[in-house]
Amino acid sequence: MSHGFHETWCADLQLKAVTWTGFHETWCADLQLKAARAAWTGFHETWCADLQLKAATWTGFHETWCAPMFIVQMNGVI
């Protein structure tokens, strides 16, 4: 069910990986907008900090992050 979303989102991340900094700022801005409605502030800060730490080695991060996403979606969580 979410498999197509996972593939699409990962492909999108790969496209934006070349310009990671701008993508990160855009994506974090989107998270900030959601935080106001969904009380994600703590999650946003933690996740963005983690993204910043991994931004220097984006490709490896992408592979690592997509692998858990795949495992989680196979378990039917997402």
N, C-alpha and C positions, 0 to 999 in steps of 0.2 A: 504494500500500500504506500509506504513512504519511500520505497526504493527509488522510484523515479525522481522524487524530490531530492534525495541524497545525491544521485548522479548529477542532476542539474545544478545543484548548489555547489558541489565539488568542482564541476567544470567551470562554473562562474568564478570560484575562488582561484582556479588556475589562471584564468584570463586576467584577473586583477592582481595576481601575485607580483607581476613585474612592477607595478606601481603600488606596492603594499602600503606605503605611508598614507597616501591619499585615500585608499580604500579603507584602511583602518579608521581614519578620521570620519569618513562617511558612514561606515557601519556602526561605529560607536555613537555617532550622532543619532542614528536610528534607534539604537538601544536606549539612549538617553530619553528620547521621545516616549518610548514604551515604558521606561522606568516611572515616569510621572503617572502613568495609568495603571501599571501592573506591579508597582512596588519592587522593581528589580534592582534598586540602587546598589545594594551590596553585591549582588551577582554581577552587575555591570562593572563595578570597580575591580572585582577580582578577576573576571574574565578578560577585561581590557588590559590589566596589568600583565596577565599571562600572555596575551597576544603580543604586547610590546616586548616582552622578554624573548619571545620566539620569532619576532619579525625578522631578525637578522638571518635566520636560517629557515626562511619561509617554506621552501620545498619540502624539507623533512617534516616540518610542523604540519603541513597540509596532509602528508601521507599518514602521519601519526593520528591526526585528528579525524581524518576520514575513516581510518580503520575502526576506532571505537564507535563512530557513528554507525558503521555497517553492522557491527556486532550488536549494538543496541537495537537497531531497527529490525534485525533478524529475531530478536527476543520480543518484538512487538511492542516495545516501549514507545517508539516514535513512529 
